[in-house]
C-alpha cells in the first residue's frame, strides 16, 4: 500500500465478487464510495500510520465521469 497524491487521478478496477440481485423496472442500484468500512474491516483514519494513528484526517473521494474517464459498473444480465 502507498498513499495517494491529492488531486491526481487514479484508475481502480474493483471486483465486487459474485452476488445476486434482481433489479426491477424503476430500481436504481447504487455503489457507495468510501475509504473505510468500519466496523466490518479495521478502521482507516486516512493517515500514513495505519493501526497507530490517534487522530483522523477527512478523505474526499471523487468519482470522475466524463469523456476521458467514463466510470462505469458492469452488471451481467442473466435471463430467468
N, CA, C and O atoms as a GROMACS GRO file, in nm:
protein
  320
    1UNK      N    1   0.081  -0.120   0.000
    1UNK     CA    2   0.000   0.000   0.000
    1UNK      C    3   0.085   0.126   0.000
    1UNK      O    4   0.193   0.130   0.060
    2UNK      N    5   0.037   0.226  -0.067
    2UNK     CA    6   0.106   0.355  -0.066
    2UNK      C    7   0.002   0.467  -0.069
    2UNK      O    8  -0.110   0.448  -0.116
    3UNK      N    9   0.041   0.581  -0.019
    3UNK     CA   10  -0.051   0.695  -0.014
    3UNK      C   11  -0.079   0.747  -0.154
    3UNK      O   12   0.006   0.740  -0.242
    4UNK      N   13  -0.198   0.800  -0.173
    4UNK     CA   14  -0.235   0.863  -0.299
    4UNK      C   15  -0.199   1.010  -0.292
    4UNK      O   16  -0.196   1.070  -0.184
    5UNK      N   17  -0.172   1.068  -0.408
    5UNK     CA   18  -0.138   1.209  -0.417
    5UNK      C   19  -0.266   1.289  -0.438
    5UNK      O   20  -0.338   1.265  -0.535
    6UNK      N   21  -0.297   1.384  -0.349
    6UNK     CA   22  -0.419   1.464  -0.365
    6UNK      C   23  -0.421   1.532  -0.501
    6UNK      O   24  -0.321   1.588  -0.546
    7UNK      N   25  -0.538   1.528  -0.567
    7UNK     CA   26  -0.555   1.593  -0.696
    7UNK      C   27  -0.514   1.507  -0.815
    7UNK      O   28  -0.549   1.540  -0.929
    8UNK      N   29  -0.442   1.400  -0.792
    8UNK     CA   30  -0.401   1.311  -0.903
    8UNK      C   31  -0.514   1.212  -0.930
    8UNK      O   32  -0.580   1.166  -0.837
    9UNK      N   33  -0.535   1.180  -1.059
    9UNK     CA   34  -0.640   1.087  -1.098
    9UNK      C   35  -0.583   0.946  -1.102
    9UNK      O   36  -0.477   0.924  -1.161
   10UNK      N   37  -0.652   0.851  -1.041
   10UNK     CA   38  -0.610   0.711  -1.039
   10UNK      C   39  -0.721   0.625  -1.099
   10UNK      O   40  -0.839   0.658  -1.088
   11UNK      N   41  -0.682   0.516  -1.162
   11UNK     CA   42  -0.780   0.420  -1.212
   11UNK      C   43  -0.780   0.300  -1.118
   11UNK      O   44  -0.675   0.247  -1.082
   12UNK      N   45  -0.901   0.258  -1.079
   12UNK     CA   46  -0.916   0.140  -0.995
   12UNK      C   47  -1.014   0.044  -1.061
   12UNK      O   48  -1.122   0.085  -1.103
   13UNK      N   49  -0.977  -0.081  -1.072
   13UNK     CA   50  -1.069  -0.187  -1.114
   13UNK      C   51  -1.100  -0.267  -0.988
   13UNK      O   52  -1.011  -0.329  -0.930
   14UNK      N   53  -1.225  -0.265  -0.948
   14UNK     CA   54  -1.264  -0.326  -0.821
   14UNK      C   55  -1.361  -0.440  -0.848
   14UNK      O   56  -1.468  -0.420  -0.905
   15UNK      N   57  -1.322  -0.560  -0.809
   15UNK     CA   58  -1.408  -0.677  -0.824
   15UNK      C   59  -1.499  -0.684  -0.701
   15UNK      O   60  -1.452  -0.699  -0.589
   16UNK      N   61  -1.628  -0.673  -0.723
   16UNK     CA   62  -1.723  -0.677  -0.613
   16UNK      C   63  -1.769  -0.819  -0.583
   16UNK      O   64  -1.867  -0.838  -0.511
   17UNK      N   65  -1.702  -0.917  -0.638
   17UNK     CA   66  -1.731  -1.058  -0.618
   17UNK      C   67  -1.870  -1.092  -0.670
   17UNK      O   68  -1.952  -1.004  -0.697
   18UNK      N   69  -1.891  -1.217  -0.683
   18UNK     CA   70  -2.021  -1.263  -0.733
   18UNK      C   71  -2.130  -1.236  -0.630
   18UNK      O   72  -2.113  -1.262  -0.511
   19UNK      N   73  -2.238  -1.185  -0.677
   19UNK     CA   74  -2.355  -1.164  -0.590
   19UNK      C   75  -2.478  -1.179  -0.677
   19UNK      O   76  -2.468  -1.190  -0.799
   20UNK      N   77  -2.590  -1.181  -0.616
   20UNK     CA   78  -2.714  -1.200  -0.691
   20UNK      C   79  -2.816  -1.097  -0.645
   20UNK      O   80  -2.855  -1.094  -0.528
   21UNK      N   81  -2.859  -1.014  -0.738
   21UNK     CA   82  -2.963  -0.916  -0.710
   21UNK      C   83  -3.059  -0.914  -0.827
   21UNK      O   84  -3.020  -0.935  -0.942
   22UNK      N   85  -3.184  -0.890  -0.798
   22UNK     CA   86  -3.284  -0.874  -0.903
   22UNK      C   87  -3.323  -0.726  -0.904
   22UNK      O   88  -3.365  -0.671  -0.802
   23UNK      N   89  -3.307  -0.664  -1.020
   23UNK     CA   90  -3.345  -0.524  -1.035
   23UNK      C   91  -3.471  -0.517  -1.120
   23UNK      O   92  -3.473  -0.562  -1.234
   24UNK      N   93  -3.574  -0.462  -1.064
   24UNK     CA   94  -3.699  -0.447  -1.135
   24UNK      C   95  -3.705  -0.307  -1.198
   24UNK      O   96  -3.629  -0.219  -1.158
   25UNK      N   97  -3.795  -0.287  -1.295
   25UNK     CA   98  -3.807  -0.154  -1.355
   25UNK      C   99  -3.825  -0.047  -1.247
   25UNK      O  100  -3.906  -0.063  -1.156
   26UNK      N  101  -3.749   0.060  -1.258
   26UNK     CA  102  -3.755   0.168  -1.161
   26UNK      C  103  -3.650   0.158  -1.052
   26UNK      O  104  -3.623   0.257  -0.984
   27UNK      N  105  -3.591   0.041  -1.033
   27UNK     CA  106  -3.484   0.027  -0.934
   27UNK      C  107  -3.362   0.106  -0.980
   27UNK      O  108  -3.335   0.116  -1.099
   28UNK      N  109  -3.289   0.160  -0.884
   28UNK     CA  110  -3.169   0.237  -0.914
   28UNK      C  111  -3.055   0.186  -0.826
   28UNK      O  112  -3.042   0.227  -0.711
   29UNK      N  113  -2.972   0.094  -0.880
   29UNK     CA  114  -2.862   0.043  -0.799
   29UNK      C  115  -2.763   0.153  -0.765
   29UNK      O  116  -2.746   0.248  -0.842
   30UNK      N  117  -2.698   0.141  -0.651
   30UNK     CA  118  -2.602   0.242  -0.609
   30UNK      C  119  -2.479   0.172  -0.553
   30UNK      O  120  -2.488   0.064  -0.496
   31UNK      N  121  -2.364   0.234  -0.571
   31UNK     CA  122  -2.239   0.184  -0.517
   31UNK      C  123  -2.178   0.295  -0.430
   31UNK      O  124  -2.132   0.396  -0.483
   32UNK      N  125  -2.179   0.278  -0.298
   32UNK     CA  126  -2.118   0.379  -0.213
   32UNK      C  127  -1.966   0.376  -0.226
   32UNK      O  128  -1.906   0.269  -0.233
   33UNK      N  129  -1.905   0.491  -0.229
   33UNK     CA  130  -1.759   0.503  -0.238
   33UNK      C  131  -1.709   0.562  -0.108
   33UNK      O  132  -1.750   0.670  -0.067
   34UNK      N  133  -1.619   0.489  -0.042
   34UNK     CA  134  -1.568   0.533   0.088
   34UNK      C  135  -1.427   0.482   0.107
   34UNK      O  136  -1.384   0.392   0.035
   35UNK      N  137  -1.355   0.538   0.199
   35UNK     CA  138  -1.219   0.492   0.226
   35UNK      C  139  -1.214   0.403   0.350
   35UNK      O  140  -1.107   0.368   0.398
   36UNK      N  141  -1.332   0.366   0.400
   36UNK     CA  142  -1.336   0.283   0.520
   36UNK      C  143  -1.462   0.198   0.521
   36UNK      O  144  -1.561   0.234   0.457
   37UNK      N  145  -1.459   0.089   0.592
   37UNK     CA  146  -1.576   0.004   0.608
   37UNK      C  147  -1.578  -0.048   0.752
   37UNK      O  148  -1.596  -0.168   0.776
   38UNK      N  149  -1.558   0.044   0.846
   38UNK     CA  150  -1.556   0.008   0.987
   38UNK      C  151  -1.699  -0.007   1.037
   38UNK      O  152  -1.782   0.078   1.003
   39UNK      N  153  -1.734  -0.105   1.112
   39UNK     CA  154  -1.651  -0.200   1.186
   39UNK      C  155  -1.628  -0.332   1.113
   39UNK      O  156  -1.563  -0.421   1.168
   40UNK      N  157  -1.679  -0.347   0.990
   40UNK     CA  158  -1.658  -0.473   0.918
   40UNK      C  159  -1.509  -0.500   0.897
   40UNK      O  160  -1.463  -0.613   0.915
   41UNK      N  161  -1.435  -0.397   0.860
   41UNK     CA  162  -1.290  -0.406   0.847
   41UNK      C  163  -1.228  -0.306   0.943
   41UNK      O  164  -1.297  -0.216   0.991
   42UNK      N  165  -1.101  -0.320   0.970
   42UNK     CA  166  -1.035  -0.229   1.062
   42UNK      C  167  -1.048  -0.085   1.013
   42UNK      O  168  -1.060  -0.061   0.893
   43UNK      N  169  -1.046   0.009   1.104
   43UNK     CA  170  -1.063   0.150   1.071
   43UNK      C  171  -0.949   0.202   0.984
   43UNK      O  172  -0.838   0.150   0.986
   44UNK      N  173  -0.980   0.305   0.907
   44UNK     CA  174  -0.880   0.374   0.825
   44UNK      C  175  -0.899   0.522   0.851
   44UNK      O  176  -0.999   0.581   0.808
   45UNK      N  177  -0.806   0.583   0.920
   45UNK     CA  178  -0.817   0.725   0.951
   45UNK      C  179  -0.748   0.813   0.848
   45UNK      O  180  -0.727   0.932   0.871
   46UNK      N  181  -0.712   0.754   0.733
   46UNK     CA  182  -0.657   0.828   0.619
   46UNK      C  183  -0.525   0.897   0.649
   46UNK      O  184  -0.500   1.009   0.603
   47UNK      N  185  -0.441   0.830   0.725
   47UNK     CA  186  -0.308   0.883   0.754
   47UNK      C  187  -0.205   0.777   0.718
   47UNK      O  188  -0.241   0.665   0.682
   48UNK      N  189  -0.079   0.811   0.728
   48UNK     CA  190   0.028   0.718   0.695
   48UNK      C  191   0.037   0.601   0.791
   48UNK      O  192   0.061   0.488   0.749
   49UNK      N  193   0.019   0.626   0.916
   49UNK     CA  194   0.048   0.526   1.020
   49UNK      C  195  -0.074   0.441   1.050
   49UNK      O  196  -0.135   0.455   1.156
   50UNK      N  197  -0.111   0.352   0.960
   50UNK     CA  198  -0.228   0.267   0.981
   50UNK      C  199  -0.207   0.182   1.105
   50UNK      O  200  -0.098   0.127   1.125
   51UNK      N  201  -0.308   0.171   1.186
   51UNK     CA  202  -0.311   0.097   1.313
   51UNK      C  203  -0.236   0.169   1.425
   51UNK      O  204  -0.232   0.119   1.537
   52UNK      N  205  -0.176   0.284   1.398
   52UNK     CA  206  -0.106   0.356   1.504
   52UNK      C  207  -0.155   0.499   1.518
   52UNK      O  208  -0.111   0.571   1.608
   53UNK      N  209  -0.245   0.542   1.432
   53UNK     CA  210  -0.289   0.680   1.434
   53UNK      C  211  -0.388   0.703   1.549
   53UNK      O  212  -0.461   0.613   1.590
   54UNK      N  213  -0.388   0.823   1.597
   54UNK     CA  214  -0.480   0.861   1.704
   54UNK      C  215  -0.583   0.961   1.654
   54UNK      O  216  -0.695   0.967   1.705
   55UNK      N  217  -0.546   1.040   1.554
   55UNK     CA  218  -0.633   1.144   1.500
   55UNK      C  219  -0.654   1.118   1.352
   55UNK      O  220  -0.558   1.093   1.278
   56UNK      N  221  -0.778   1.125   1.309
   56UNK     CA  222  -0.808   1.100   1.169
   56UNK      C  223  -0.800   1.224   1.083
   56UNK      O  224  -0.794   1.336   1.133
   57UNK      N  225  -0.799   1.201   0.953
   57UNK     CA  226  -0.797   1.309   0.855
   57UNK      C  227  -0.912   1.283   0.759
   57UNK      O  228  -0.929   1.170   0.712
   58UNK      N  229  -0.991   1.384   0.728
   58UNK     CA  230  -1.105   1.368   0.639
   58UNK      C  231  -1.055   1.335   0.499
   58UNK      O  232  -0.963   1.399   0.448
   59UNK      N  233  -1.117   1.235   0.436
   59UNK     CA  234  -1.084   1.198   0.298
   59UNK      C  235  -1.198   1.243   0.207
   59UNK      O  236  -1.315   1.228   0.242
   60UNK      N  237  -1.163   1.296   0.092
   60UNK     CA  238  -1.263   1.334  -0.007
   60UNK      C  239  -1.244   1.240  -0.126
   60UNK      O  240  -1.142   1.243  -0.193
   61UNK      N  241  -1.345   1.156  -0.150
   61UNK     CA  242  -1.341   1.060  -0.260
   61UNK      C  243  -1.424   1.116  -0.375
   61UNK      O  244  -1.538   1.157  -0.355
   62UNK      N  245  -1.367   1.118  -0.494
   62UNK     CA  246  -1.435   1.171  -0.612
   62UNK      C  247  -1.435   1.066  -0.721
   62UNK      O  248  -1.330   1.010  -0.753
   63UNK      N  249  -1.550   1.040  -0.780
   63UNK     CA  250  -1.559   0.950  -0.895
   63UNK      C  251  -1.578   1.039  -1.017
   63UNK      O  252  -1.676   1.112  -1.027
   64UNK      N  253  -1.482   1.032  -1.109
   64UNK     CA  254  -1.489   1.114  -1.230
   64UNK      C  255  -1.569   1.041  -1.337
   64UNK      O  256  -1.555   0.920  -1.354
   65UNK      N  257  -1.650   1.114  -1.407
   65UNK     CA  258  -1.728   1.054  -1.516
   65UNK      C  259  -1.743   1.159  -1.625
   65UNK      O  260  -1.834   1.243  -1.621
   66UNK      N  261  -1.654   1.153  -1.721
   66UNK     CA  262  -1.660   1.243  -1.835
   66UNK      C  263  -1.611   1.168  -1.958
   66UNK      O  264  -1.592   1.047  -1.952
   67UNK      N  265  -1.590   1.238  -2.068
   67UNK     CA  266  -1.550   1.174  -2.192
   67UNK      C  267  -1.419   1.096  -2.179
   67UNK      O  268  -1.404   0.989  -2.238
   68UNK      N  269  -1.325   1.149  -2.104
   68UNK     CA  270  -1.195   1.084  -2.090
   68UNK      C  271  -1.193   0.976  -1.983
   68UNK      O  272  -1.113   0.883  -1.989
   69UNK      N  273  -1.282   0.988  -1.886
   69UNK     CA  274  -1.283   0.894  -1.773
   69UNK      C  275  -1.427   0.846  -1.752
   69UNK      O  276  -1.497   0.894  -1.662
   70UNK      N  277  -1.467   0.754  -1.834
   70UNK     CA  278  -1.606   0.706  -1.828
   70UNK      C  279  -1.620   0.598  -1.721
   70UNK      O  280  -1.614   0.479  -1.751
   71UNK      N  281  -1.638   0.641  -1.597
   71UNK     CA  282  -1.658   0.546  -1.488
   71UNK      C  283  -1.782   0.463  -1.517
   71UNK      O  284  -1.882   0.514  -1.569
   72UNK      N  285  -1.775   0.336  -1.483
   72UNK     CA  286  -1.890   0.251  -1.513
   72UNK      C  287  -1.893   0.129  -1.421
   72UNK      O  288  -1.795   0.096  -1.355
   73UNK      N  289  -2.007   0.066  -1.419
   73UNK     CA  290  -2.028  -0.057  -1.344
   73UNK      C  291  -2.076  -0.160  -1.446
   73UNK      O  292  -2.168  -0.133  -1.523
   74UNK      N  293  -2.015  -0.278  -1.447
   74UNK     CA  294  -2.056  -0.385  -1.538
   74UNK      C  295  -2.149  -0.478  -1.461
   74UNK      O  296  -2.110  -0.540  -1.363
   75UNK      N  297  -2.273  -0.486  -1.507
   75UNK     CA  298  -2.371  -0.575  -1.446
   75UNK      C  299  -2.416  -0.677  -1.550
   75UNK      O  300  -2.488  -0.643  -1.643
   76UNK      N  301  -2.372  -0.802  -1.534
   76UNK     CA  302  -2.415  -0.904  -1.631
   76UNK      C  303  -2.564  -0.931  -1.617
   76UNK      O  304  -2.619  -0.927  -1.507
   77UNK      N  305  -2.628  -0.959  -1.728
   77UNK     CA  306  -2.771  -0.988  -1.729
   77UNK      C  307  -2.790  -1.137  -1.754
   77UNK      O  308  -2.737  -1.192  -1.851
   78UNK      N  309  -2.865  -1.201  -1.666
   78UNK     CA  310  -2.892  -1.344  -1.680
   78UNK      C  311  -3.042  -1.360  -1.694
   78UNK      O  312  -3.119  -1.320  -1.606
   79UNK      N  313  -3.085  -1.419  -1.806
   79UNK     CA  314  -3.228  -1.443  -1.827
   79UNK      C  315  -3.278  -1.552  -1.733
   79UNK      O  316  -3.210  -1.651  -1.710
   80UNK      N  317  -3.398  -1.531  -1.681
   80UNK     CA  318  -3.456  -1.632  -1.592
   80UNK      C  319  -3.539  -1.728  -1.669
   80UNK      O  320  -3.596  -1.820  -1.611
   0.00000   0.00000   0.00000
